[in-house]
């Protein structure tokens, strides 16, 4: 049977969303996608936050706020919908927040553990995706290689959500900026500092911050900066929004920032680099001294305890952050974790045209 015409919007940043190159000669290229109206997220993919516009992100935030206040109006929004979770990586927050949210809105979630067998090993990603689209209504993929998400999206005529890849973590980025947006005063005048590895979470945080006009400073050791192509994209966003995106190797660059964000130094799949990374990152530990420096000039009722501390979790306590910081009144890590569910609920509602 011929592949159905797609209704999803192609990524503005990755040509491989339209034509995915194949390692085996003679395979058919993925069909081109029709462009959906820019005013609607229905039927679309979310592989990276650059798939969205500023207005679309803010629309998701407003829906997330409604979901957080009262989920009752959405109890049957996903009635009859089945969403499959394909996870190559271990998870607490991503799995539970998606499953709980889907169930709360009347949908059915199916979990497939791919830790032992990566997607594409048993059968081609193309075949896997074209089977899934016949049975389920949405794919949520937590994978090692971003390429896997791109191939699934290219061959599935149903929405594909990137729940983490080696390049991006868009659902985390949505939750993080929503957590700042919902606070008194919103994002107005907020300055955000990233301290640590220029990794996938950093990339999505940069996307979200620069698209929403938030000034951001990225502080990393030399050699661990964000990917240049993502930097270029985000610098363009910052120019368009009239905000700033700065880079430094000096932890002191956090001074005067309203929020400090860090992540683990050794991610899944990097265990062989653990000792080396911990030595390189040692001076980038977020401790009381660094938070005090960040809090210089941060005053007023919006930040009664000084600069906020953020972390996507899980945290290695005593490594990238001390107990005194993560357990302080200024820490909003559990707000971020809760908001994963609300932001993802809102995203699903928009993708299914139910917002």
C-alpha positions as CSV (number, residue, x, y, z in Angstrom):
1,X,0.0,0.0,0.0
2,X,1.3,3.4,-0.9
3,X,2.3,5.7,2.0
4,X,-0.4,8.2,2.9
5,X,0.0,11.9,2.3
6,X,1.3,13.5,5.5
7,X,-0.3,16.4,7.4
8,X,2.7,17.3,9.5
9,X,4.9,20.3,9.1
10,X,8.6,19.7,8.2
11,X,11.2,21.0,10.6
12,X,12.6,24.4,9.6
13,X,16.1,23.3,10.7
14,X,16.7,19.8,9.4
15,X,16.4,18.9,5.7
16,X,16.5,15.2,6.8
17,X,12.9,15.6,8.0
18,X,11.9,15.6,4.4
19,X,14.4,13.3,2.8
20,X,16.2,11.0,5.2
21,X,19.4,9.5,3.7
22,X,19.7,5.8,4.0
23,X,22.8,3.7,4.7
24,X,21.5,1.0,2.3
25,X,21.6,1.9,-1.4
26,X,18.4,1.8,-3.4
27,X,16.0,2.6,-0.5
28,X,13.2,5.0,-1.3
29,X,13.6,8.5,0.0
30,X,11.0,9.7,2.5
31,X,8.1,11.6,0.9
32,X,8.0,15.4,1.3
33,X,5.6,16.8,3.9
34,X,2.8,19.3,3.3
35,X,3.0,22.5,5.3
36,X,0.3,22.8,8.0
37,X,-1.2,26.2,8.8
38,X,1.2,28.1,11.1
39,X,-1.6,28.9,13.4
40,X,-2.2,25.2,14.3
41,X,0.0,22.6,15.9
42,X,-2.4,19.8,15.1
43,X,-0.7,16.8,13.6
44,X,2.7,18.2,13.9
45,X,6.0,16.8,15.3
46,X,8.1,18.2,18.1
47,X,11.7,17.1,17.5
48,X,13.3,20.4,18.6
49,X,11.9,23.7,19.9
50,X,13.0,25.3,16.6
51,X,10.0,23.4,15.1
52,X,7.8,26.0,17.0
53,X,7.4,29.7,16.8
54,X,7.4,32.1,19.8
55,X,3.7,32.5,19.7
56,X,3.2,28.7,19.6
57,X,5.4,28.2,22.7
58,X,3.4,30.9,24.5
59,X,0.1,29.2,23.4
60,X,1.4,25.9,24.9
61,X,2.2,27.8,28.2
62,X,-1.3,29.2,28.4
63,X,-2.8,25.8,27.9
64,X,-0.3,24.3,30.4
65,X,-1.5,26.9,33.0
66,X,-5.1,25.9,32.4
67,X,-4.2,22.2,32.8
68,X,-2.3,22.9,36.0
69,X,-5.2,24.9,37.5
70,X,-7.8,22.2,36.7
71,X,-7.4,19.1,34.5
72,X,-11.2,18.3,34.7
73,X,-12.2,20.1,31.4
74,X,-9.7,17.9,29.6
75,X,-10.6,14.6,31.2
76,X,-11.9,13.1,27.8
77,X,-9.7,15.2,25.5
78,X,-7.6,12.1,24.5
79,X,-10.5,9.6,24.6
80,X,-9.8,6.8,22.2
81,X,-6.3,7.9,21.6
82,X,-3.3,5.6,22.0
83,X,0.2,7.0,22.5
84,X,3.3,4.7,22.5
85,X,6.4,5.6,24.5
86,X,9.6,4.2,22.9
87,X,12.4,4.5,25.5
88,X,16.0,3.5,24.9
89,X,17.0,5.4,28.0
90,X,16.1,5.0,31.6
91,X,13.5,7.5,32.9
92,X,11.6,8.6,36.0
93,X,10.2,12.1,35.2
94,X,9.7,11.6,31.4
95,X,7.9,8.3,31.7
96,X,5.7,9.0,34.7
97,X,4.8,12.6,33.6
98,X,3.7,11.4,30.1
99,X,1.8,8.3,31.4
100,X,0.1,10.2,34.2
101,X,-0.9,13.0,31.9
102,X,-2.1,10.8,29.1
103,X,-4.2,8.8,31.5
104,X,-5.6,11.9,33.2
105,X,-6.9,13.1,29.8
106,X,-8.6,9.8,28.9
107,X,-5.9,8.4,26.6
108,X,-4.0,5.1,26.7
109,X,-0.3,4.9,27.0
110,X,1.9,2.0,25.9
111,X,5.4,1.7,27.2
112,X,8.1,-0.1,25.1
113,X,11.4,-0.7,26.7
114,X,14.2,-0.4,24.1
115,X,17.1,-0.4,26.6
116,X,18.3,-3.8,25.5
117,X,17.6,-3.4,21.8
118,X,17.9,0.0,20.2
119,X,15.3,1.1,17.7
120,X,16.4,0.1,14.3
121,X,18.4,-2.9,15.3
122,X,15.6,-5.6,14.9
123,X,14.1,-3.9,11.8
124,X,14.5,-0.7,9.9
125,X,13.2,2.5,11.6
126,X,11.2,3.0,8.4
127,X,9.3,-0.3,8.9
128,X,8.9,0.2,12.6
129,X,7.4,3.7,12.1
130,X,5.1,2.6,9.3
131,X,3.7,-0.2,11.5
132,X,3.2,2.1,14.5
133,X,1.2,4.6,12.5
134,X,-1.4,1.9,11.7
135,X,-2.1,1.2,15.4
136,X,-1.4,4.2,17.5
137,X,-2.0,8.0,17.4
138,X,1.3,9.4,18.6
139,X,4.9,8.4,19.2
140,X,6.9,9.6,22.2
141,X,10.6,8.7,21.7
142,X,13.4,8.9,24.2
143,X,16.5,7.8,22.3
144,X,20.3,8.1,22.1
145,X,20.6,9.3,18.5
146,X,18.6,12.3,17.3
147,X,18.7,10.6,13.9
148,X,16.2,8.0,15.2
149,X,13.6,10.7,16.0
150,X,14.1,12.2,12.6
151,X,13.6,8.9,10.8
152,X,10.5,8.1,12.9
153,X,9.0,11.5,12.0
154,X,9.8,11.1,8.4
155,X,8.0,7.8,8.1
156,X,5.1,8.2,10.5
157,X,2.0,10.1,9.5
158,X,1.2,10.6,13.2
159,X,2.9,13.2,15.6
160,X,6.3,12.2,16.9
161,X,7.6,13.9,20.1
162,X,11.3,13.9,21.0
163,X,11.3,13.0,24.7
164,X,15.2,13.3,24.7
165,X,17.9,12.7,22.2
166,X,21.6,13.4,22.1
167,X,21.0,16.8,20.6
168,X,17.8,18.1,22.2
169,X,15.3,17.8,25.1
170,X,12.5,20.0,23.9
171,X,9.9,18.9,26.5
172,X,12.3,19.8,29.2
173,X,12.9,23.2,27.6
174,X,9.2,23.9,27.5
175,X,8.8,22.9,31.2
176,X,11.8,25.0,32.3
177,X,10.7,28.3,30.6
178,X,7.0,27.6,31.7
179,X,8.3,27.4,35.3
180,X,9.8,30.9,35.0
181,X,6.9,32.2,32.9
182,X,4.3,31.3,35.5
183,X,6.1,33.0,38.4
184,X,5.1,36.6,39.4
185,X,6.5,39.0,36.8
186,X,6.8,36.3,34.2
187,X,9.9,36.4,31.9
188,X,10.2,40.2,32.0
189,X,13.8,41.2,32.5
190,X,14.9,37.7,33.6
191,X,18.5,36.7,33.1
192,X,19.3,33.0,33.0
193,X,22.7,31.4,33.4
194,X,23.6,27.8,32.4
195,X,26.6,26.3,34.2
196,X,28.2,23.0,33.1
197,X,28.1,20.9,29.9
198,X,26.8,22.4,26.6
199,X,24.6,19.4,26.1
200,X,21.1,18.5,24.8
201,X,19.3,20.2,27.7
202,X,21.4,23.3,27.2
203,X,20.5,23.3,23.5
204,X,16.8,23.3,24.2
205,X,17.1,25.8,27.0
206,X,18.9,28.1,24.7
207,X,16.2,27.6,22.0
208,X,13.4,28.4,24.5
209,X,15.2,31.4,26.2
210,X,16.2,33.1,23.0
211,X,12.9,32.6,21.3
212,X,11.1,34.1,24.3
213,X,13.4,37.1,24.7
214,X,15.2,35.9,27.8
215,X,18.9,37.0,28.3
216,X,21.1,34.0,28.7
217,X,24.7,33.3,29.6
218,X,26.2,29.8,28.9
219,X,29.2,29.0,31.1
220,X,31.1,25.8,30.2
221,X,34.7,24.5,30.4
222,X,36.7,24.9,27.2
223,X,35.9,22.1,24.8
224,X,32.4,21.5,26.2
225,X,30.6,24.4,24.5
226,X,27.2,23.9,22.8
227,X,27.1,22.7,19.2
228,X,28.0,25.6,16.9
229,X,25.0,25.1,14.6
230,X,22.6,25.5,17.6
231,X,24.6,28.5,18.8
232,X,24.1,30.2,15.4
233,X,20.4,29.4,15.4
234,X,20.0,30.8,18.9
235,X,22.0,33.9,18.3
236,X,19.7,34.7,15.4
237,X,16.7,34.2,17.7
238,X,18.2,36.6,20.3
239,X,18.8,39.2,17.7
240,X,15.2,38.9,16.5
241,X,13.9,39.2,20.0
242,X,16.3,42.0,21.2
243,X,17.8,39.8,23.9
244,X,21.3,38.6,24.5
245,X,23.1,35.2,24.4
246,X,26.6,35.2,25.8
247,X,29.2,32.5,26.4
248,X,32.0,32.2,28.9
249,X,34.4,29.8,30.5
250,X,34.5,31.7,33.8
251,X,32.0,30.6,36.5
252,X,32.0,34.2,37.8
253,X,30.0,35.2,34.7
254,X,26.9,34.1,36.6
255,X,26.9,37.4,38.5
256,X,23.6,39.3,38.2
257,X,21.5,36.4,36.9
258,X,18.0,35.6,38.2
259,X,18.3,31.9,37.7
260,X,21.2,29.4,37.6
261,X,20.7,26.1,35.8
262,X,23.0,23.1,35.8
263,X,22.8,19.4,34.8
264,X,24.8,16.2,35.4
265,X,28.3,16.3,34.1
266,X,28.2,12.6,33.0
267,X,25.1,11.7,31.0
268,X,23.9,8.2,30.1
269,X,26.3,6.7,27.6
270,X,29.3,8.7,28.9
271,X,30.3,6.5,31.9
272,X,33.7,5.8,30.3
273,X,34.4,9.6,30.6
274,X,33.3,10.0,34.2
275,X,36.7,10.6,35.8
276,X,37.9,12.9,33.1
277,X,34.7,14.9,33.1
278,X,34.5,15.3,36.8
279,X,38.1,16.6,36.9
280,X,37.4,19.1,34.1
281,X,34.1,20.3,35.6
282,X,35.2,20.5,39.2
283,X,35.3,24.3,39.4
284,X,31.8,24.5,37.9
285,X,30.0,23.0,40.9
286,X,27.0,25.1,41.8
287,X,27.6,25.8,45.5
288,X,26.5,28.5,48.0
289,X,29.4,30.8,46.9
290,X,28.4,30.6,43.2
291,X,24.8,31.3,44.0
292,X,25.7,34.2,46.2
293,X,27.7,35.7,43.2
294,X,24.7,35.1,40.9
295,X,22.4,36.9,43.4
296,X,24.4,40.1,43.3
297,X,22.0,42.8,42.1
298,X,19.1,40.4,42.2
299,X,16.6,42.1,44.4
300,X,12.9,42.7,44.9
301,X,9.8,40.7,45.8
302,X,10.1,38.5,42.7
303,X,13.3,36.9,44.1
304,X,13.1,37.0,47.9
305,X,15.7,34.3,48.4
306,X,18.1,35.6,45.6
307,X,18.8,33.8,42.4
308,X,16.7,30.7,41.6
309,X,18.4,27.3,41.2
310,X,17.3,25.0,38.4
311,X,18.1,21.4,37.5
312,X,16.4,19.0,35.1
313,X,17.2,16.1,37.4
314,X,18.4,13.5,38.3
315,X,21.1,15.3,40.2
316,X,24.4,14.0,41.4
317,X,24.4,15.7,44.8
318,X,27.8,16.8,45.9
319,X,29.0,16.7,42.3
320,X,27.5,19.4,40.0
321,X,25.4,20.9,42.9
322,X,25.6,20.9,46.7
323,X,22.8,19.9,49.0
324,X,22.7,23.4,50.5
325,X,21.8,24.8,47.0
326,X,19.4,22.1,45.7
327,X,17.5,22.0,49.0
328,X,17.4,25.8,49.5
329,X,14.2,27.9,49.4
330,X,15.5,29.4,46.1
331,X,15.5,26.0,44.4
332,X,12.7,25.3,42.0
333,X,13.8,21.9,40.8
334,X,10.6,20.2,41.9
335,X,8.5,22.9,40.3
336,X,10.3,22.1,37.0
337,X,9.7,18.4,37.5
338,X,5.9,18.9,38.1
339,X,5.7,21.2,35.2
340,X,7.0,18.5,32.8
341,X,3.5,16.9,33.1
342,X,1.6,20.2,32.6
343,X,3.7,21.3,29.6
344,X,3.5,17.9,28.0
345,X,-0.2,17.7,28.6
346,X,-0.6,21.1,26.8
347,X,1.6,19.9,24.0
348,X,-0.5,16.8,23.4
349,X,-3.7,18.9,23.5
350,X,-2.3,21.1,20.8
351,X,-1.0,18.3,18.7
352,X,-4.5,16.6,18.8
353,X,-6.3,19.9,18.2
354,X,-8.0,19.8,21.6
355,X,-6.5,23.0,23.2
